Each structure stands twice: as C-alpha cells, then as structure tokens.
Amino acid sequence: MSNWRNFTFEQTEAIFQELPQLGGGTDAVACPSCGQKTVHWYSFLNPWRSMSCIYYIWCSACRHYYGQTLAISEWNLTDPLKRLSKEERVVLESDPDRFFHTLDKLWLSGELPQSEA
C-alpha cells in the first residue's frame, strides 16, 4: 500500500500561489505540509481527451500530491515520458510510489521541470 496522500485544498491553494507557469521556473517550491523546498510539478497531454492536459504536483519529502485535468488551447512543453504508450502510462500512474519515484529521477536528471519545446 502506498504512503502517498493528497494535499488539502488549502495546501494546494498555497502551492499554486508559488508555482511558476508551466514551462517557466526551474526551482522546487516550499511544501505547506512539511516546509521543505521539495514540491515539484509535471504535466502531459491527456491521451484520452483532446485539448486537455493532466497536471501533477508532489512533495518528494512528505509524500503529498495533487493531480488534475486542465483544459488547454495549445501545448508546447517537453515531455520526458512522451515515449510511453497509453497502456504503459496507465501502469506507471497506477503505482504512486513508482510514478513519483520516476518523476523525482527525471527532476534530479534535469529532464524536469519541463521547458517550452
């Protein structure tokens, strides 16, 4: 069983006040739950619905996260997981430990945060 849990509404609101626009900033932001500067973000085109993306924020330290689907008019960000098929992405996202560990590795390698393509 995973130890990941959702940010509260208030915590999510506080994070969104600090996050740069997608494709913008490169530094992690402070977590309202644990105070460490370990909140990261990742988004990708929604393979099941056109004109939308799926967006995640997570804290690597205290294992809180938030995800949502956003309507978009255009997409111009890199995606280090673009090579995954729909099925592979479902498998990866269905295991929060593996999913966020993968995203943390991409953050540490410099492939995240995303930049404009």
Secondary structure, DSSP 8 states (H G I E B T S, - for coil): ----EE--HHHHHHHHHH---TTS--S-B--TTT--S-EEEEEEE-TTSTTEEEEEEEETTT-EEEEEEEE-S---B--TTTTS-HHHHHHHHT-HHHHHHHHHHHHHHT--S--B-
